[in-house]
Amino acid sequence: MLYSFLGWVLEGSYQLYTAGTFRKEGFLKGPFKPMYGLAPVLLLACKDLGWPLPLLLVLALLVPSAVEYASGWLLKTLFRKQWWDYSAMPYQLQGHICLRFSLYWWGLSAACLFGLQPLAGWLYRLVQPVWNWTAPGFMLLFAADLLWTWRTRRSGQTELEPSEG
């Protein structure tokens, strides 16, 4: 959940820098970007398995790109809308991923694995007694957001909507 929230902050900050507005429509209505949470969880699982550093660095490039591609494909397939479109960029694949952003994710993933995660682990140990009581509430909010988003987006679908870049 932490990385999904930080992904929302990161994407909003990038949107503020490039378009002058913090809020960009995402799949969920709340302040979460699930693919920003999924990729670090997968990478941290690989790290916990004791995989060697060179392999982790290759995975830091491949895993976020694969998650972004799969997310883009699933969203477009299920909701007939493309939330991001890299088709005008060089070295892209069906507008879902491109080399430029894959390299950004690579750097961010490496920073997450070796810089942010140790700090997040330390902070978690500090708040663990409180987190054990509050986590179910956060999970319910996340699930409610997901269900509400699913219902409203599926019921509002009639035709392919234009892509947002």
N, C-alpha and C positions, 0 to 999 in steps of 0.2 A: 504494500500500500504506500509506503514511503516513496519508493521510486516512481510509482504511478503518479503520485502528487507532484514530486519534483519534476517529472516529465511535463506535467501540465504547466508548471512554473517556467520551465525552460522553453517550451513551445510558445507560451504567452509572451515571454521576454523577447524571443526571436521575432514574433509577430509585431511586437511593439517597435522593435528596432527597424524592421523592414517595411511595415505598413502603417505605423503610427497608432495602432490600437492593440491593447493587450489581449482582448478576447477574440479568439478565433473559434469558430464552430468546430467542435469535436464530436465524436460519436456519442459519448456520454454527456449528460447535462451538467453533472457535477465536476469538481476539480480533480479529475483523474484521467490519465491516459494509460490504459492497461498495457499497451505494447511496451511502454517505457518501464513497466514493472516486470513483465514477463521475461524480457531479454536478460536483465541482470540476475533474475532468479535462476535461469538456465545456466548462465555463465558461472554464478556462484556455486551451483551444484557441481559443475565440472571442476572448479577450483578445489572444492571440498573433497573430490575424489583423488586429489593429489596429482593431477595431470601436469606435465612439464610446462614450463613457462612459454617456450616457443609455440606449443600447441594452444595454450590459452590465448596467446596473442593473435593467432590465426582465427580462433573461435570468436575473439572480440570483434573481428571484422565480419565473419560469416553469420553468427547467430543474430545480431540485431538486424542485419540486412534480410535474413530469412524471415524473421518475425515481422518486419515491416512489409515485406512482399506478401506473406501469408495474410496479414491483417488487411492490407489493401485489397487483395483478391477476394477475401471473405466478405468484407464490407460491400464491395461492388457487386458481388454475386447475390448476397442476401438482401441488400437494400437498394440496389441499382443506383448507387451514388458513389462517386469517387471523392473522398475527403481531401486528398492531395494528388497532385499530378505533376510528375517529373518528365512528361513526354517531350517537352521542349528542351530538355537538358541533354548534353552528350552522355553517352554510355549509360543509357537507362533501359529498363525492362518493363514494358507495358505501362509505363508511367508510375508504377508502384515503387520502384527503387531506382537510384542512380548512383554512379560512382562517387560524385561529390559528397552526397549526404551519407553514403556508406562509410566514407573516410571520416566524416564528422562523428558518426556513431562509433567507429573504431576507437578514436581518441577518447570519446566520452566513456566508452565501455572500459577501456584500460584504466582511466582515471577512477571510475566507479569501483572496479575490482581491487585496485591497489591503494587507493586514496580514500574514497568516500566510504566504502564498506567497513574498513576498520573503525572509522569514526562512528558510523551508524551502529555498529556492534557495541561500541563503548556506551553510546547514548541509550541503546536498548537495555543494556544491563542496569543503567541508572533508573530507568522508568519501568522496568519489568513488573514490579509489584502493582503499579497503577495500570499498566498495559493489560495485564491479565484480566482486570475487571472491565476495562473500557474497550478492548478489542472486539468483543461480540457486538457492541453498539456500532462501531465503525464498520464492521462487516455487514451488519444489517443495513446501514445507510448505503454502502456500496452496492449491495444486492438490490435494494429498492431503486437506486439510480439505474442500475442495469435493466431491471424489469420494466421500469417506467420508460426508459429510452427505447427498449425493444418494442414495447407496445405502441408508443407514439410514432416511432419511425416506420414500423411495419404497417400500421393502419393508414399512414399518410402517403403510401407509395402508390403511384398510378403510372408514372412514366419515368424514363431516365432523366435525372436532373443534371444540369451542367456541372462540370467539375469546378472545384475551387482550387486555386494554386497556392 
